[in-house]
Amino acid sequence: MRRKKGRHAGTESRRKDIINAALSCFSEIGFSETNMEDIRRRSGASTGSIYHHFRSKEQLAAEVYIEGIRNYQEALVQALKGCEGAREGISALVSSHLQWVRENIELSRYLFQKRHSVFMASAEEEIAAMNRSFGQNLSHFFAGHIKGGVLKPLPSDIIISLIFGPCMELTRQYFSGHSGTPLDKAAGILSEAVWRALSTDRG
């Protein structure tokens, strides 16, 4: 049983190596120009190993996207754990978003650029399920603060939009080179603005 688990861990490690290699190739060469041989050379995997995990370049490209979303959402949910106050939670989400973008530039760009690519059709169901789970985690956190009168009784989709809408716009400007505000400073400014939009405290 232990040996089987080890093989599984090795297989998953190889799969992630292939995904990381694909991301590098897509970023440096371009999706259309990249072929599976480029990814094989970059990953060090055999052709058989690549096709064992992924049927085509398109499926691999979709998996890169899925892994990116999963990594991003897990980072934010983890940041929210241990936060007791609503203001603390808002700050954690905004800061974690911007920190994740800064630490995962290639992957962040990929997520922004490829969301509506043709190859994403096969990933829609899985992404929708991930987004529901992510939204439920956030909604559960904020529901208690709404009930306690700390936050305005707004629908969860509005709360999530108010938190991440500004973050996403700043990220777009950051990628295009139009944002001159350091991300650490921006995190504080955006967190305060979101808090004022959601808080019942008018003081």
C-alpha positions in Angstrom: 0.0 0.0 0.0 2.8 2.4 0.9 4.5 1.7 -2.5 1.3 2.5 -4.3 1.0 5.8 -2.5 4.6 6.6 -3.5 3.9 5.9 -7.1 0.8 8.1 -6.9 2.8 11.0 -5.4 5.5 10.5 -8.2 2.8 10.6 -10.9 1.3 13.7 -9.5 4.7 15.4 -9.3 5.3 14.5 -12.9 1.9 15.9 -13.9 2.7 19.2 -12.2 6.1 19.3 -13.9 4.3 19.0 -17.2 1.8 21.7 -16.3 4.5 24.1 -15.2 6.5 23.4 -18.3 3.4 24.1 -20.5 2.8 27.4 -18.7 6.4 28.5 -19.3 6.2 27.5 -23.0 2.8 29.2 -23.5 4.2 32.4 -21.8 7.5 32.5 -23.7 6.5 31.1 -27.1 2.8 31.6 -27.2 0.0 29.0 -27.1 -0.4 28.7 -30.9 3.4 28.4 -31.5 4.0 25.8 -28.7 3.9 22.1 -29.6 4.0 19.1 -27.3 7.6 18.5 -28.2 8.5 21.9 -26.7 6.6 21.0 -23.5 8.3 17.5 -23.4 11.8 19.1 -23.7 11.0 21.7 -21.0 9.5 19.3 -18.6 12.0 16.4 -19.1 9.0 14.0 -19.4 8.7 11.3 -22.0 6.2 11.7 -24.8 4.3 8.7 -23.3 4.2 10.3 -19.9 2.7 13.5 -21.3 0.0 11.7 -23.3 -0.7 9.5 -20.3 -1.8 12.6 -18.4 -3.1 14.8 -21.3 -4.8 13.9 -24.5 -3.9 17.1 -26.4 -2.2 20.5 -26.1 -5.7 22.0 -25.7 -6.6 19.7 -22.7 -3.2 20.5 -21.1 -3.8 24.3 -21.6 -7.2 23.9 -19.9 -5.5 22.0 -17.0 -3.0 24.8 -16.6 -5.9 27.2 -16.1 -7.7 24.9 -13.7 -4.6 24.5 -11.6 -4.1 28.2 -11.5 -7.6 28.9 -10.3 -7.3 26.1 -7.7 -4.0 27.5 -6.4 -5.4 31.0 -6.3 -8.6 30.1 -4.5 -6.8 27.8 -2.0 -4.4 30.7 -1.1 -7.3 33.1 -0.4 -9.3 30.6 1.6 -6.3 29.8 3.7 -5.7 33.5 4.3 -9.2 33.9 5.5 -8.9 31.1 8.0 -8.2 32.5 11.4 -9.6 35.9 10.6 -12.3 36.8 13.2 -13.3 40.3 12.3 -14.9 41.3 9.0 -12.4 44.1 8.5 -9.6 41.7 9.0 -11.1 39.2 6.6 -11.5 41.9 3.9 -7.9 43.0 4.3 -6.7 39.4 4.1 -8.6 38.7 0.9 -7.4 41.9 -0.8 -3.8 41.5 0.3 -3.7 37.8 -0.6 -5.1 38.5 -4.1 -2.4 41.1 -4.8 0.4 39.0 -3.2 -0.6 36.0 -5.2 -0.5 38.0 -8.4 2.9 39.4 -7.6 4.3 35.9 -6.7 2.7 34.2 -9.8 3.1 36.7 -12.6 3.1 34.2 -15.5 0.2 32.2 -14.1 -1.8 35.4 -13.3 -1.3 36.7 -16.9 -2.4 33.3 -18.3 -5.6 33.3 -16.2 -6.4 36.8 -17.4 -5.6 36.1 -21.1 -7.1 32.7 -21.6 -10.4 32.7 -19.8 -12.5 32.8 -22.9 -10.2 30.7 -25.2 -11.8 27.9 -27.2 -10.0 25.2 -25.3 -11.7 26.3 -22.0 -15.0 24.8 -23.0 -13.9 21.4 -21.6 -13.1 23.0 -18.2 -16.3 25.0 -17.7 -18.0 22.5 -15.5 -15.1 22.0 -13.2 -14.4 25.7 -12.9 -18.0 26.4 -12.1 -17.9 23.9 -9.3 -14.7 25.4 -7.9 -16.2 28.9 -8.0 -19.3 27.7 -6.2 -17.1 26.2 -3.4 -15.0 29.3 -3.2 -18.0 31.6 -3.1 -19.6 29.4 -0.4 -16.5 29.7 1.8 -16.5 33.5 1.5 -20.3 33.8 2.0 -20.1 31.7 5.1 -17.5 33.9 6.6 -19.4 37.1 5.9 -22.8 35.8 6.8 -22.0 35.9 10.5 -20.9 39.5 10.2 -24.0 40.5 8.4 -26.1 38.8 11.0 -24.1 40.6 13.7 -24.8 43.9 12.1 -21.2 44.7 11.2 -21.7 44.4 7.5 -24.5 45.7 5.3 -27.1 43.0 4.4 -26.0 42.7 0.8 -26.2 39.6 -1.4 -23.1 37.5 -1.4 -22.4 38.1 -5.1 -22.4 41.9 -4.5 -20.0 41.5 -1.5 -17.6 39.4 -3.6 -17.8 41.8 -6.5 -17.1 44.8 -4.2 -14.0 43.0 -2.8 -12.5 41.6 -6.0 -13.8 44.0 -8.7 -11.2 46.7 -7.6 -8.5 44.0 -7.2 -9.1 42.7 -10.7 -9.0 46.2 -12.2 -5.8 47.0 -10.4 -4.3 43.7 -11.6 -5.2 44.6 -15.2 -3.5 48.0 -14.8 -0.5 46.3 -13.2 -0.1 44.0 -16.1 -0.4 46.7 -18.7 2.2 48.9 -16.8 -0.4 51.6 -16.0 -0.4 51.2 -12.2 2.2 53.2 -10.4 1.1 52.4 -6.9 3.2 49.7 -5.1 1.0 46.7 -4.5 1.6 46.7 -0.7 0.3 50.3 -0.6 -2.5 49.5 -2.9 -3.7 46.6 -0.7 -4.1 49.0 2.2 -6.0 51.6 0.1 -8.3 49.1 -1.5 -9.0 47.2 1.8 -10.0 50.5 3.4 -12.3 51.4 0.5 -14.0 48.0 0.5 -14.4 48.2 4.2 -16.2 51.6 3.9 -18.4 50.2 1.2 -19.5 47.2 3.2 -19.4 48.3 6.8 -22.5 49.6 8.7 -20.3 51.9 10.7 -20.7 55.4 9.3 -18.2 56.9 11.7 
